[in-house]
């Protein structure tokens, strides 16, 4: 009886470790996904100064280019 109880306890402990490890991996992946989503949002909201520069129309450029 003691052997069976001990084997059950050992199996339970091993399974708990596996679940804890998997849960930690899940938490890390969720954190990473959240971080990447925030970075993507920052990139999409970024406004560069060059967006405000008016470009010469293509026809004028070729007309005036050497």
Buried (B, 14 or more C-beta within 10 A) or exposed (E): EEEEEEEEEEEEEEEEEEEEEEEEEEEEEEEEEEEEEEEEEEEEEEEEEEEEEEEEEEEEEEEEEE
